[in-house]
Amino acid sequence: MPITDILERNAALYGGDVALVELNPERQETRRVTWREYELIEPSRAPTYRREITWSVFDEKANRFANLLLSRGIQREQKVAILLMNCLEWLPIYFGALKSGAIAVPLNFRYTSDEIKYCLELSEADVLVFGPEFIGRIEEIADKLPPHLALIFCGSETCPTFAESYAELTANCPSTKPDISLTDDDLAAIYFSSGTTGFPKAILHAHRALVHACETEQAHHGQTKDDVFLCIPPLYHTGAKMHWFGSFLVGGKAVLLKGTTPESVLDAVSRERCSIVWLLVPWAQDILGAIERNDVNLANYPNLAQWRLMHIGAQPVPQSLIHRWLEIFPHHQYDTNYGLSESIGPGCVHLGVENVHKVGAIGVPGYRWETKIVDEHGVPVPDGDVGELCVRGPGVMLEYFNDPKATAETLRDGWLFTGDMARRDEDGFIFLVDRKKDVIISGGENIYPVQIENFLAAHPKIKDVAVIGLADARLGEITAAIIEPKPDTELTEAEVLDFCGELPRYKRPRKLIFAKVPRNATGKIEKPKLRQTYGAENLVDAQTNG
């Protein structure tokens, strides 16, 4: 069953029910507010921009875009790139591309002009749909893009002269299902790797993998039609979309929130009656900090009781954060998921809501997934030893598009070699240790930054922390901790060093830097940016040739 069949089923069964809501607290267009004037709550606290569409309208909009593509000669397996901020049009455009038989190619909204051009060329895109936030970036490269590439502008602003208007083009297209037959094995999407280790790779998936992501997420979290999913992370990334897929599978409502402040998140949960929220670590930290400082009064958000599941992914989760969270929200279930875009996002490993006693682990193999941890020769290591985590299942990518060398290095006998170092305990739970390429070798000792980051994150005055290696003439590398203190706190080097007294001596940071920790849109620490900032690029090469 291709994933488009699920949308069509939802439209047939739940056509008049709300499928998607867009909330933007920062946009001043009060007449967009509906839902009984947003529950009749005083305007000073109500979001000022709200739109919604039903399942039938969702399906019709997808059909219109699919028929537009077909009318323009787009054929099976041609590529349709999407460069939009989260909005109500995003998912209908994505599914419209799939319904036409094309391959959807979501692009990271943080890409520079050069990165956009690179990804369009690597994926061999034939169409680019872009939003108003990207007019300047696309204009910079418009005359350098292939002449066959169609540029379609999606937004309420005036369409730039170098593009065509999505609204005008789709207005007169049929809203009926296009006559395109699809199967599980048809190619569906190209996702790009996060780009935290260089230029991103193009990851190719079939419909089978997308449907498996739906089934995995629903199996893990038991979504029903009555659940409401709050989606905050960007839809271009597999993490956000694949978590939504669990609700999509059962026809549940999703709320797309533009805003990450504690107030906007809690407001959306309360007013839209959200029951499932996926957060990144910084957002969860901000919510807890606001509550603990009394900047936020939970009594102002009367409809939080239905919030049943809080889960975090995309990055390691400090144990202290979850303990603090469950003290404030003791009725919440908690889960964390591990995954890569190469494994169609989160879920190949997950903690499980029943395993909160194992907080700190990424979990056990997910629904219909297998795992193993191997040494440098691909041989499984004993429990407790550190090795590279490998996963196998229906969600593994087909290939890195146009990159057979990288594909061969990453896919071996059906196993995806993740590049993440991990260990498994005696109960079968997997603990992430670090990225293989982020390991610091200091005086012959392997040091895994994530372990130190998790330790330091438990300090009550530390908001965020990243650990990298810096060059050292004697030891090769030393550990440096970039520490971002919590707002309105004073944190000294002596306090941190004293706190680190509980670490083994060789793991203690040799250098402390108090600065903001850069993270990408999915919450991952931008280690290459930190290495560049602090002169730690090409350390191995420097050590070898120095």
SERO-615467 format. One record per residue (C-alpha): residue number from 1; residue in one letter; z, y, x. Coordinates in steps of 0.5 Angstrom, whole numbers, plus 500, padded with zeros to 3 digits. Each point is the difference from the previous one (the first is absolute). Last residue first. Example, Ala and Ser with C-alpha at 12.3 -4.5 7.8 and 13.67 -1.06 7.14 Angstrom:
// residues 2
seq; type; w; v; u
2; s; 514; 498; 527
1; a; 502; 493; 498
//
This chain:
// residues 546
seq; type; w; v; u
546; g; 525; 536; 604
545; n; 494; 495; 499
544; t; 504; 495; 496
543; q; 506; 505; 497
542; a; 495; 505; 498
541; d; 496; 495; 497
540; v; 506; 497; 496
539; l; 502; 507; 498
538; n; 494; 502; 497
537; e; 503; 506; 496
536; a; 507; 502; 501
535; g; 499; 507; 501
534; y; 505; 502; 495
533; t; 496; 503; 495
532; q; 494; 495; 501
531; r; 505; 494; 500
530; l; 503; 503; 493
529; k; 493; 501; 497
528; p; 499; 493; 502
527; k; 506; 498; 497
526; e; 498; 503; 493
525; i; 506; 497; 496
524; k; 498; 496; 494
523; g; 502; 503; 493
522; t; 493; 499; 497
521; a; 498; 507; 501
520; n; 501; 500; 507
519; r; 507; 501; 503
518; p; 502; 505; 506
517; v; 507; 500; 502
516; k; 503; 508; 500
515; a; 503; 501; 507
514; f; 507; 499; 504
513; i; 498; 496; 506
512; l; 504; 495; 503
511; k; 499; 496; 506
510; r; 503; 494; 503
509; p; 500; 497; 493
508; r; 505; 494; 500
507; k; 496; 493; 500
506; y; 502; 498; 508
505; r; 507; 501; 498
504; p; 501; 496; 494
503; l; 501; 504; 494
502; e; 507; 502; 498
501; g; 501; 506; 504
500; c; 494; 503; 497
499; f; 505; 504; 495
498; d; 503; 503; 507
497; l; 493; 502; 502
496; v; 498; 503; 493
495; e; 506; 504; 500
494; a; 499; 502; 507
493; e; 493; 503; 499
492; t; 503; 504; 494
491; l; 499; 500; 493
490; e; 501; 506; 496
489; t; 498; 500; 492
488; d; 497; 504; 495
487; p; 494; 496; 499
486; k; 501; 493; 503
485; p; 498; 499; 507
484; e; 493; 498; 503
483; i; 501; 495; 506
482; i; 494; 499; 505
481; a; 503; 494; 504
480; a; 498; 499; 507
479; t; 500; 493; 503
478; i; 498; 499; 507
477; e; 494; 497; 503
476; g; 497; 498; 507
475; l; 507; 499; 502
474; r; 500; 504; 507
473; a; 495; 505; 499
472; d; 501; 501; 492
471; a; 495; 501; 495
470; l; 503; 501; 493
469; g; 500; 495; 495
468; i; 501; 502; 492
467; v; 505; 500; 495
466; a; 500; 503; 494
465; v; 506; 503; 495
464; d; 501; 503; 493
463; k; 505; 504; 497
462; i; 506; 499; 505
461; k; 507; 502; 498
460; p; 503; 494; 497
459; h; 497; 496; 506
458; a; 497; 493; 496
457; a; 493; 503; 503
456; l; 503; 499; 507
455; f; 500; 492; 499
454; n; 493; 500; 496
453; e; 497; 504; 505
452; i; 503; 495; 506
451; q; 497; 494; 497
450; v; 494; 503; 498
449; p; 499; 502; 507
448; y; 499; 493; 503
447; i; 502; 500; 507
446; n; 497; 494; 505
445; e; 504; 500; 506
444; g; 496; 500; 507
443; g; 503; 507; 502
442; s; 499; 503; 494
441; i; 494; 497; 496
440; i; 499; 504; 493
439; v; 497; 496; 494
438; d; 495; 505; 496
437; k; 494; 495; 501
436; k; 503; 494; 497
435; r; 503; 505; 494
434; d; 507; 498; 500
433; v; 506; 496; 498
432; l; 499; 498; 493
431; f; 505; 495; 497
430; i; 497; 494; 496
429; f; 505; 496; 496
428; g; 499; 492; 500
427; d; 508; 499; 500
426; e; 501; 498; 507
425; d; 497; 507; 502
424; r; 492; 502; 501
423; r; 498; 505; 505
422; a; 495; 505; 501
421; m; 495; 504; 504
420; d; 494; 503; 496
419; g; 493; 500; 502
418; t; 498; 497; 494
417; f; 496; 493; 502
416; l; 497; 498; 493
415; w; 499; 493; 500
414; g; 494; 497; 497
413; d; 498; 496; 506
412; r; 501; 506; 504
411; l; 499; 507; 497
410; t; 503; 506; 505
409; e; 496; 499; 506
408; a; 494; 498; 497
407; t; 500; 505; 495
406; a; 501; 505; 506
405; k; 493; 498; 503
404; p; 496; 499; 494
403; d; 501; 508; 498
402; n; 495; 502; 495
401; f; 505; 499; 494
400; y; 507; 497; 503
399; e; 499; 493; 496
398; l; 502; 497; 494
397; m; 507; 502; 499
396; v; 505; 496; 498
395; g; 503; 500; 493
394; p; 499; 493; 499
393; g; 505; 498; 505
392; r; 502; 499; 507
391; v; 505; 504; 504
390; c; 501; 501; 508
389; l; 506; 503; 503
388; e; 500; 501; 507
387; g; 506; 497; 504
386; v; 508; 501; 501
385; d; 504; 494; 500
384; g; 506; 499; 495
383; d; 496; 494; 496
382; p; 496; 496; 506
381; v; 493; 503; 502
380; p; 493; 498; 497
379; v; 495; 499; 505
378; g; 494; 505; 500
377; h; 500; 501; 507
376; e; 504; 507; 500
375; d; 505; 497; 496
374; v; 500; 498; 493
373; i; 504; 502; 493
372; k; 497; 497; 494
371; t; 499; 502; 493
370; e; 497; 497; 493
369; w; 498; 504; 494
368; r; 499; 498; 493
367; y; 506; 504; 497
366; g; 503; 504; 506
365; p; 502; 496; 507
364; v; 508; 502; 501
363; g; 503; 507; 501
362; i; 499; 506; 504
361; a; 507; 499; 502
360; g; 505; 506; 501
359; v; 503; 499; 493
358; k; 502; 492; 500
357; h; 505; 501; 494
356; v; 495; 503; 496
355; n; 497; 494; 499
354; e; 499; 499; 493
353; v; 495; 506; 499
352; g; 496; 496; 505
351; l; 499; 502; 508
350; h; 492; 500; 500
349; v; 495; 497; 505
348; c; 492; 500; 498
347; g; 502; 505; 494
346; p; 498; 507; 503
345; g; 493; 502; 501
344; i; 493; 496; 499
343; s; 502; 496; 506
342; e; 496; 504; 505
341; s; 503; 506; 497
340; l; 506; 497; 503
339; g; 506; 497; 496
338; y; 508; 500; 500
337; n; 504; 501; 494
336; t; 507; 503; 498
335; d; 504; 498; 494
334; y; 506; 503; 496
333; q; 502; 499; 493
332; h; 504; 506; 498
331; h; 506; 499; 496
330; p; 505; 503; 505
329; f; 496; 507; 501
328; i; 505; 504; 504
327; e; 503; 495; 504
326; l; 493; 496; 500
325; w; 497; 506; 504
324; r; 505; 500; 505
323; h; 499; 493; 502
322; i; 493; 501; 499
321; l; 500; 505; 505
320; s; 505; 497; 505
319; q; 495; 494; 501
318; p; 495; 505; 503
317; v; 493; 498; 497
316; p; 494; 498; 504
315; q; 493; 504; 498
314; a; 495; 499; 495
313; g; 505; 498; 494
312; i; 505; 502; 496
311; h; 503; 497; 493
310; m; 504; 503; 495
309; l; 500; 495; 493
308; r; 504; 501; 494
307; w; 499; 508; 498
306; q; 501; 499; 492
305; a; 507; 503; 501
304; l; 497; 507; 503
303; n; 499; 503; 494
302; p; 505; 506; 500
301; y; 498; 504; 506
300; n; 504; 506; 500
299; a; 506; 495; 501
298; l; 497; 498; 507
297; n; 502; 507; 503
296; v; 496; 501; 506
295; d; 502; 505; 505
294; n; 507; 496; 500
293; r; 500; 499; 507
292; e; 500; 492; 499
291; i; 495; 501; 495
290; a; 495; 504; 504
289; g; 501; 495; 506
288; l; 499; 494; 496
287; i; 493; 503; 497
286; d; 498; 502; 507
285; q; 501; 494; 503
284; a; 496; 496; 495
283; w; 495; 505; 501
282; p; 500; 499; 507
281; v; 500; 492; 500
280; l; 494; 500; 495
279; l; 501; 499; 493
278; w; 497; 495; 495
277; v; 503; 501; 493
276; i; 500; 495; 494
275; s; 504; 502; 493
274; c; 497; 507; 499
273; r; 502; 503; 493
272; e; 495; 505; 501
271; r; 505; 506; 499
270; s; 505; 497; 504
269; v; 496; 497; 506
268; a; 496; 506; 500
267; d; 506; 504; 501
266; l; 503; 496; 505
265; v; 494; 500; 504
264; s; 499; 508; 499
263; e; 507; 501; 502
262; p; 501; 496; 506
261; t; 493; 503; 503
260; t; 494; 496; 501
259; g; 495; 503; 496
258; k; 493; 498; 496
257; l; 502; 495; 496
256; l; 495; 495; 497
255; v; 504; 496; 494
254; a; 498; 493; 498
253; k; 500; 497; 494
252; g; 500; 492; 499
251; g; 494; 496; 498
250; v; 503; 494; 503
249; l; 495; 499; 506
248; f; 500; 508; 501
247; s; 508; 499; 501
246; g; 499; 496; 506
245; f; 494; 503; 502
244; w; 505; 507; 501
243; h; 503; 497; 506
242; m; 493; 498; 503
241; k; 498; 507; 499
240; a; 505; 504; 503
239; g; 500; 495; 506
238; t; 493; 499; 501
237; h; 499; 507; 502
236; y; 495; 505; 497
235; l; 505; 501; 494
234; p; 504; 504; 504
233; p; 508; 499; 499
232; i; 504; 502; 493
231; c; 498; 495; 495
230; l; 506; 499; 495
229; f; 499; 494; 496
228; v; 502; 499; 493
227; d; 502; 493; 497
226; d; 499; 498; 493
225; k; 493; 496; 501
224; t; 504; 496; 505
223; q; 501; 500; 507
222; g; 504; 494; 503
221; h; 501; 502; 507
220; h; 498; 495; 505
219; a; 495; 497; 495
218; q; 497; 506; 498
217; e; 499; 502; 507
216; t; 496; 494; 502
215; e; 496; 499; 494
214; c; 497; 507; 501
213; a; 499; 499; 507
212; h; 496; 494; 499
211; v; 496; 504; 495
210; l; 498; 504; 506
209; a; 499; 495; 505
208; r; 495; 496; 495
207; h; 496; 506; 499
206; a; 498; 500; 508
205; h; 503; 504; 505
204; l; 498; 504; 507
203; i; 504; 503; 504
202; a; 497; 506; 504
201; k; 504; 502; 506
200; p; 503; 506; 502
199; f; 499; 504; 506
198; g; 507; 500; 504
197; t; 506; 496; 500
196; t; 503; 504; 494
195; g; 493; 499; 496
194; s; 503; 498; 494
193; s; 495; 494; 499
192; f; 494; 502; 496
191; y; 499; 497; 493
190; i; 493; 497; 498
189; a; 499; 497; 493
188; a; 497; 495; 495
187; l; 496; 495; 503
186; d; 498; 495; 495
185; d; 503; 493; 501
184; d; 505; 501; 494
183; t; 493; 501; 496
182; l; 497; 506; 497
181; s; 494; 500; 495
180; i; 497; 507; 499
179; d; 497; 503; 493
178; p; 504; 506; 500
177; k; 506; 501; 495
176; t; 499; 505; 495
175; s; 502; 507; 501
174; p; 493; 502; 501
173; c; 499; 506; 505
172; n; 499; 507; 497
171; a; 506; 503; 502
170; t; 500; 496; 507
169; l; 496; 505; 504
168; e; 503; 506; 497
167; a; 507; 498; 502
166; y; 498; 497; 506
165; s; 497; 507; 502
164; e; 495; 499; 506
163; a; 501; 503; 507
162; f; 497; 505; 506
161; t; 501; 505; 495
160; p; 508; 499; 499
159; c; 502; 499; 493
158; t; 504; 505; 497
157; e; 507; 498; 499
156; s; 502; 495; 494
155; g; 499; 494; 505
154; c; 496; 494; 503
153; f; 494; 502; 504
152; i; 495; 495; 501
151; l; 496; 499; 507
150; a; 495; 495; 500
149; l; 498; 497; 507
148; h; 493; 499; 501
147; p; 499; 506; 505
146; p; 505; 497; 505
145; l; 506; 505; 502
144; k; 499; 505; 505
143; d; 499; 506; 495
142; a; 506; 498; 496
141; i; 504; 500; 506
140; e; 504; 507; 499
139; e; 499; 500; 493
138; i; 504; 494; 499
137; r; 506; 502; 503
136; g; 500; 507; 496
135; i; 499; 496; 493
134; f; 505; 495; 502
133; e; 506; 503; 495
132; p; 495; 501; 494
131; g; 498; 492; 500
130; f; 495; 495; 503
129; v; 496; 495; 497
128; l; 496; 497; 506
127; v; 493; 496; 499
126; d; 496; 496; 504
125; a; 506; 498; 505
124; e; 498; 496; 506
123; s; 507; 498; 501
122; l; 500; 502; 508
121; e; 496; 506; 498
120; l; 505; 502; 494
119; c; 506; 499; 505
118; y; 497; 504; 506
117; k; 498; 506; 495
116; i; 507; 500; 497
115; e; 503; 499; 507
114; d; 496; 506; 502
113; s; 502; 505; 494
112; t; 507; 498; 501
111; y; 503; 494; 496
110; r; 507; 502; 497
109; f; 497; 498; 493
108; n; 499; 493; 502
107; l; 493; 497; 498
106; p; 499; 495; 494
105; v; 494; 496; 501
104; a; 498; 496; 493
103; i; 494; 495; 501
102; a; 495; 500; 495
101; g; 499; 495; 494
100; s; 499; 506; 495
99; k; 507; 497; 497
98; l; 503; 501; 507
97; a; 498; 507; 501
96; g; 503; 502; 493
95; f; 506; 497; 502
94; y; 501; 505; 505
93; i; 498; 505; 496
92; p; 504; 499; 495
91; l; 506; 499; 505
90; w; 499; 507; 503
89; e; 499; 504; 494
88; l; 507; 501; 497
87; c; 502; 503; 507
86; n; 503; 498; 507
85; m; 496; 504; 505
84; l; 493; 498; 501
83; l; 495; 497; 505
82; i; 496; 494; 497
81; a; 495; 497; 503
80; v; 494; 496; 497
79; k; 497; 494; 504
78; q; 494; 496; 498
77; e; 502; 493; 498
76; r; 496; 499; 494
75; q; 495; 506; 499
74; i; 500; 508; 499
73; g; 494; 502; 497
72; r; 502; 507; 498
71; s; 500; 497; 493
70; l; 505; 494; 502
69; l; 505; 505; 503
68; l; 500; 504; 493
67; n; 501; 494; 496
66; a; 506; 498; 505
65; f; 503; 507; 499
64; r; 499; 499; 492
63; n; 503; 493; 500
62; a; 506; 502; 504
61; k; 501; 506; 495
60; e; 500; 495; 494
59; d; 505; 496; 503
58; f; 505; 505; 501
57; v; 498; 503; 493
56; s; 502; 493; 497
55; w; 506; 499; 505
54; t; 503; 507; 497
53; i; 500; 506; 504
52; e; 505; 505; 502
51; r; 501; 507; 503
50; r; 506; 504; 502
49; y; 500; 507; 504
48; t; 506; 505; 499
47; p; 506; 494; 501
46; a; 506; 502; 496
45; r; 506; 503; 502
44; s; 499; 508; 499
43; p; 496; 497; 493
42; e; 506; 498; 497
41; i; 499; 492; 498
40; l; 496; 499; 494
39; e; 499; 493; 502
38; y; 494; 503; 504
37; e; 497; 504; 495
36; r; 500; 494; 495
35; w; 497; 496; 506
34; t; 495; 506; 502
33; v; 500; 505; 505
32; r; 493; 502; 502
31; r; 501; 507; 497
30; t; 505; 501; 506
29; e; 495; 501; 505
28; q; 504; 502; 506
27; r; 500; 495; 505
26; e; 506; 498; 504
25; p; 503; 495; 496
24; n; 494; 496; 500
23; l; 500; 494; 495
22; e; 494; 495; 499
21; v; 501; 495; 494
20; l; 496; 493; 500
19; a; 499; 494; 495
18; v; 503; 503; 494
17; d; 499; 496; 494
16; g; 494; 500; 495
15; g; 496; 495; 503
14; y; 505; 495; 501
13; l; 497; 493; 499
12; a; 492; 502; 501
11; a; 502; 505; 506
10; n; 504; 496; 503
9; r; 495; 494; 500
8; e; 495; 505; 503
7; l; 505; 502; 506
6; i; 501; 493; 501
5; d; 493; 498; 500
4; t; 499; 505; 506
3; i; 504; 496; 505
2; p; 495; 495; 500
1; m; 502; 493; 497
//
